[in-house]
Amino acid sequence: MLTLDGLEITLGDWTLRADWSLPTGVRCALIGPSGAGKSTLMLAVAGFVEPTRGRVIWQGQDLAGLSPGDRPVSILFQDQNLFPHLTVAENLGLGIAPNRRPTRAEQDRIAEVLDRVGLAGMGARKPAQLSGGQAGRAALARALLRQRPLLLLDEPFAALGPALRAEMLDLVAEVADETGATVLMVTHDPADARRLCDLTVFVDEGRAGPPADTAALFADPPLAVRAYLGL
């Protein structure tokens, strides 16, 4: 279970608060106006932003003091986090062997995962030689290799067209089902939330939460969500 226990994040004169839990293995969207704090909340879970008060707890463990690399987290940003000077296979290798060359068995695993996400034979390419959808698949392949129990998505497919974005979300669902990961996804598109997520958190006016059933939230949105959706 992921718990945000009385969490407060203060940046200047702005504060975001969250106080809720997510069951293990669910997929949850974070929606709300630009600048409301969706990405900031996710970065706090990942360890890149330090809370002013409260705790981020995973499976009963307070994550305070753990660096991003030591947290049970994989995170995908809009730029896909791929190093341009490395091949796709080398980028994936960093996910399982950051301080050494992957073993032969690990290289075989990388090849298997690339095949799994539809990138068979592309391990020798550089990120600049990939399309946007292929780069997204490579980033997901690295998450699949890492098999961290928390998968955080900060609009990694925002630049893709609707059909390709839907395809990538379906692949995220497959990866999450395969690994049992809990997914937290920032999005501005209700269609993305409906497609992928069981629960949705609305972030606005300094508050995030509580998680609500996605289908029910959009079927009968409260006033603040209606205003955000332009209804």
C-alpha positions as CSV (number, residue, x, y, z in Angstrom):
1,M,0.0,0.0,0.0
2,L,1.1,3.5,-0.8
3,T,0.2,6.0,1.9
4,L,0.6,9.8,1.8
5,D,0.3,10.5,5.6
6,G,-0.5,14.1,6.2
7,L,1.8,15.1,3.4
8,E,2.5,18.7,2.8
9,I,4.8,20.2,0.1
10,T,5.5,23.9,0.4
11,L,7.2,25.8,-2.4
12,G,7.4,29.6,-1.7
13,D,3.8,30.7,-0.8
14,W,2.2,27.6,-2.3
15,T,1.3,24.4,-0.4
16,L,0.0,21.1,-1.6
17,R,-1.7,18.7,0.8
18,A,-2.5,15.0,0.5
19,D,-3.7,12.5,3.0
20,W,-4.8,9.1,1.6
21,S,-3.7,5.6,0.6
22,L,-3.7,3.5,-2.5
23,P,-4.0,-0.3,-2.4
24,T,-1.2,-2.3,-3.8
25,G,-1.6,-3.1,-7.5
26,V,-4.1,-0.4,-8.4
27,R,-3.7,2.1,-11.2
28,C,-4.4,5.7,-10.3
29,A,-4.6,8.9,-12.4
30,L,-3.7,12.4,-11.2
31,I,-5.7,15.0,-13.0
32,G,-6.2,18.7,-12.5
33,P,-5.3,22.2,-13.9
34,S,-1.8,23.0,-15.0
35,G,0.3,24.1,-12.1
36,A,-2.0,22.4,-9.5
37,G,0.8,20.2,-8.3
38,K,0.3,16.8,-10.0
39,S,3.9,16.4,-11.0
40,T,5.2,17.8,-7.7
41,L,3.2,15.2,-5.8
42,M,4.7,12.5,-8.0
43,L,8.2,13.8,-7.5
44,A,7.7,13.7,-3.8
45,V,6.8,10.1,-4.0
46,A,9.9,9.5,-6.2
47,G,12.2,11.3,-3.8
48,F,13.1,14.3,-6.0
49,V,11.0,16.8,-3.9
50,E,11.2,16.8,-0.1
51,P,7.9,17.1,1.8
52,T,7.6,20.0,4.3
53,R,5.5,17.8,6.6
54,G,4.1,14.3,6.6
55,R,5.4,11.0,5.2
56,V,5.4,8.9,2.1
57,I,5.0,5.3,3.2
58,W,5.3,2.2,1.0
59,Q,4.2,-1.2,2.5
60,G,4.7,0.2,6.0
61,Q,8.1,1.7,5.4
62,D,8.7,5.5,5.6
63,L,10.6,6.4,2.5
64,A,12.1,9.6,4.1
65,G,15.9,9.7,3.7
66,L,16.0,7.3,0.7
67,S,17.4,8.6,-2.5
68,P,15.3,8.3,-5.7
69,G,17.5,5.4,-6.8
70,D,17.0,3.5,-3.5
71,R,13.2,3.9,-3.6
72,P,10.9,1.1,-4.9
73,V,10.1,3.4,-7.9
74,S,10.4,3.5,-11.7
75,I,9.5,6.9,-13.2
76,L,8.8,7.8,-16.8
77,F,9.0,11.5,-17.8
78,Q,7.9,13.2,-21.0
79,D,11.5,12.9,-22.4
80,Q,11.5,9.2,-21.7
81,N,14.8,9.4,-19.6
82,L,16.9,7.8,-22.4
83,F,20.6,8.8,-22.7
84,P,21.1,10.0,-26.3
85,H,24.7,8.8,-26.4
86,L,23.9,5.2,-25.5
87,T,22.1,2.5,-27.5
88,V,18.7,1.3,-26.6
89,A,20.2,-1.9,-25.1
90,E,22.7,0.1,-23.1
91,N,20.0,2.4,-21.8
92,L,18.1,-0.7,-20.7
93,G,21.2,-2.2,-19.2
94,L,21.5,0.8,-16.8
95,G,18.1,-0.3,-15.3
96,I,19.5,-3.6,-14.1
97,A,23.3,-3.0,-13.9
98,P,23.9,0.7,-13.4
99,N,27.5,0.2,-12.2
100,R,28.7,-2.6,-14.5
101,R,28.3,-4.3,-17.8
102,P,25.3,-6.6,-17.9
103,T,26.1,-10.3,-17.8
104,R,25.3,-12.5,-20.7
105,A,22.1,-13.7,-19.0
106,E,21.1,-10.1,-18.4
107,Q,21.8,-9.2,-22.0
108,D,19.5,-12.1,-23.0
109,R,16.8,-10.7,-20.7
110,I,17.2,-7.3,-22.3
111,A,16.7,-8.8,-25.7
112,E,13.6,-10.7,-24.5
113,V,12.1,-7.6,-23.0
114,L,12.7,-5.6,-26.2
115,D,10.9,-8.3,-28.1
116,R,8.1,-8.2,-25.5
117,V,7.4,-4.5,-26.1
118,G,7.7,-4.7,-29.9
119,L,11.3,-3.5,-30.3
120,A,13.0,-6.8,-31.4
121,G,16.2,-6.1,-33.2
122,M,16.4,-2.4,-32.2
123,G,18.8,-2.7,-29.3
124,A,21.7,-1.2,-31.3
125,R,19.8,1.9,-32.2
126,K,20.4,5.3,-30.5
127,P,17.3,7.1,-29.1
128,A,17.4,9.7,-31.9
129,Q,16.8,6.8,-34.3
130,L,13.5,5.9,-32.6
131,S,10.0,7.3,-33.2
132,G,8.1,8.8,-30.3
133,G,6.2,5.6,-29.8
134,Q,9.3,3.5,-30.0
135,A,11.0,5.7,-27.4
136,G,8.0,5.2,-25.1
137,R,8.3,1.4,-25.6
138,A,12.0,1.5,-24.7
139,A,11.3,3.4,-21.5
140,L,8.6,0.9,-20.6
141,A,11.0,-1.9,-21.4
142,R,13.4,-0.5,-18.8
143,A,10.6,-0.3,-16.2
144,L,9.8,-3.9,-17.0
145,L,13.4,-4.9,-16.4
146,R,13.7,-3.0,-13.2
147,Q,10.4,-4.5,-11.8
148,R,10.0,-1.9,-9.2
149,P,6.7,-2.1,-7.4
150,L,5.8,1.6,-8.0
151,L,5.5,2.8,-11.6
152,L,5.1,6.6,-11.9
153,L,4.2,8.2,-15.3
154,D,4.5,11.9,-15.7
155,E,2.7,12.4,-19.0
156,P,5.3,10.3,-21.0
157,F,3.0,9.9,-24.0
158,A,1.6,13.4,-24.1
159,A,3.2,14.2,-27.5
160,L,1.8,11.1,-29.2
161,G,-1.4,11.0,-31.2
162,P,-4.6,9.5,-29.7
163,A,-4.3,6.1,-31.3
164,L,-0.6,5.6,-30.4
165,R,-1.2,7.0,-26.9
166,A,-4.0,4.5,-26.4
167,E,-1.7,1.7,-27.6
168,M,1.0,2.8,-25.1
169,L,-1.5,2.9,-22.2
170,D,-2.6,-0.6,-23.0
171,L,1.1,-1.7,-22.9
172,V,1.5,0.0,-19.5
173,A,-1.5,-2.0,-18.3
174,E,0.1,-5.2,-19.6
175,V,3.4,-4.3,-17.9
176,A,1.6,-3.4,-14.6
177,D,-0.4,-6.7,-14.7
178,E,2.7,-8.7,-15.4
179,T,4.8,-7.1,-12.6
180,G,2.0,-6.3,-10.1
181,A,3.1,-2.7,-10.0
182,T,1.1,0.1,-8.4
183,V,0.7,2.8,-11.1
184,L,0.4,6.6,-10.5
185,M,-0.1,8.6,-13.7
186,V,-0.2,12.3,-14.3
187,T,-2.5,13.2,-17.2
188,H,-4.7,16.1,-18.5
189,D,-6.9,13.8,-20.6
190,P,-9.9,12.1,-18.9
191,A,-9.8,9.5,-21.7
192,D,-6.4,8.4,-20.6
193,A,-7.6,8.0,-17.0
194,R,-10.6,6.0,-18.1
195,R,-8.5,3.7,-20.3
196,L,-5.8,2.9,-17.7
197,C,-6.8,3.7,-14.2
198,D,-9.1,2.2,-11.6
199,L,-8.9,5.3,-9.4
200,T,-8.5,9.0,-10.0
201,V,-7.2,11.8,-7.8
202,F,-8.3,15.4,-8.6
203,V,-5.6,17.9,-7.7
204,D,-6.6,21.6,-7.4
205,E,-6.4,24.5,-5.0
206,G,-3.6,23.0,-2.9
207,R,-5.3,19.7,-2.3
208,A,-4.8,16.2,-3.8
209,G,-7.4,13.6,-3.2
210,P,-9.0,11.5,-2.1
211,P,-8.9,8.8,-4.7
212,A,-12.2,8.1,-6.4
213,D,-13.5,5.5,-8.7
214,T,-12.6,6.7,-12.2
215,A,-15.8,5.7,-14.0
216,A,-18.0,7.1,-11.2
217,L,-16.0,10.4,-11.0
218,F,-16.4,11.2,-14.7
219,A,-20.0,9.9,-14.9
220,D,-21.1,12.3,-12.1
221,P,-18.3,14.8,-11.5
222,P,-18.4,17.2,-8.6
223,L,-18.5,21.0,-9.3
224,A,-14.7,21.5,-9.2
225,V,-14.2,18.6,-11.7
226,R,-17.0,19.8,-13.9
227,A,-15.3,23.2,-14.1
228,Y,-12.0,21.6,-14.9
229,L,-13.6,19.6,-17.7
230,G,-15.5,22.6,-19.0
231,L,-18.9,21.0,-18.5
